[in-house]
């Protein structure tokens, strides 16, 4: 009998409990998005990082989730990672993104893995949307920062991540961002 690493149960947990998040605008189910972040973040960091990968946005996106609840349900190691990554939604979009960029220098290795995996997933999703669309303006209209500010913030974040992240995720981050830039310039 194969031992469980706890991630399958966690995915099932979130598949049923994330009803508070509106994923209607996404082309892929929320669980597939979570799986993508988990797979990218588990480069060498194990189950705790995989769990944090699943939970990294839950405090900022779900009213009933708090850092304290993360600790009670998943332990202090997962809580620590999630706390390092949670945005303060009372700030403006630009302030939150700038804070996220500045935090990269202080993130633990585990939180850095999740941050890089999440950004790579987001960039890959954006690139796929742009490639599939004849109307790039419509794609960009769904982003809080629009095209220019989203690209600017993403570029800054990728530079910060490249300086610290594992090259196995830093290289695809740069490549995907460069492909977005090339796609949007045509």
JODA-V219955 format. One record per backbone hydrogen bond with DSSP energy under -1.0 kcal/mol. NH is the residue of the N-H (numbers start at 1). CO is the residue of the C=O. E is the energy in kcal/mol with one decimal. If there is no record, write none. Layout:
<<NH;CO;E> <NH;CO;E>>
//
This chain:
<<10;6;-1.3> <11;7;-2.7> <12;8;-2.3> <13;9;-2.5> <14;10;-2.5> <15;11;-2.4> <16;12;-1.3> <17;13;-1.6> <18;14;-1.8> <21;18;-1.6> <26;23;-1.9> <33;29;-1.7> <34;30;-2.6> <35;31;-2.5> <36;32;-2.0> <37;33;-2.1> <38;34;-2.6> <39;35;-2.9> <40;36;-2.1> <41;37;-2.3> <42;38;-1.2> <50;46;-1.9> <51;47;-2.9> <52;48;-2.3> <53;49;-2.6> <54;50;-1.6> <55;51;-1.7> <56;52;-1.5> <58;55;-1.5> <61;57;-1.8> <62;58;-2.1> <65;62;-1.6> <70;66;-2.1> <71;67;-2.1> <72;68;-2.3> <73;69;-2.7> <74;70;-2.8> <75;71;-2.0> <79;75;-2.1> <80;76;-2.5> <81;77;-1.5> <82;78;-2.6> <83;79;-3.0> <84;80;-1.6> <86;82;-1.5> <91;88;-2.1> <96;92;-2.5> <97;93;-2.4> <98;94;-2.6> <99;95;-2.5> <100;96;-2.2> <101;97;-2.0> <102;98;-2.5> <103;99;-2.3> <106;103;-2.1> <112;108;-2.7> <113;109;-1.9> <114;110;-1.8> <115;111;-2.8> <116;112;-2.7> <117;113;-2.2> <118;114;-2.8> <119;115;-2.4> <120;116;-2.5> <121;117;-2.5> <122;118;-2.6> <123;119;-2.7> <124;120;-2.7> <125;121;-2.4> <126;122;-2.3> <127;123;-2.8> <128;124;-2.3> <129;125;-2.3> <130;126;-2.7> <131;127;-2.6> <132;128;-1.8> <139;135;-1.4> <140;136;-2.8> <141;137;-1.7> <142;139;-1.4> <143;140;-1.8> <146;143;-1.8> <149;145;-1.1> <150;146;-1.5> <151;147;-2.6> <152;148;-2.5> <153;149;-2.7> <154;150;-2.5> <155;151;-2.6> <156;152;-2.1> <157;153;-2.6> <158;154;-2.8> <159;155;-2.3> <160;156;-2.2> <161;157;-2.8> <162;158;-2.9> <163;159;-1.4> <164;161;-1.3> <165;161;-3.7> <169;166;-2.1> <170;166;-2.5> <171;167;-2.3> <173;169;-1.6> <174;170;-2.2> <175;171;-2.7> <176;172;-2.6> <177;173;-2.4> <178;174;-2.8> <179;175;-2.1> <180;176;-2.1> <181;177;-2.4> <182;178;-2.4> <183;179;-2.4> <184;180;-2.4> <185;181;-1.0>>
//
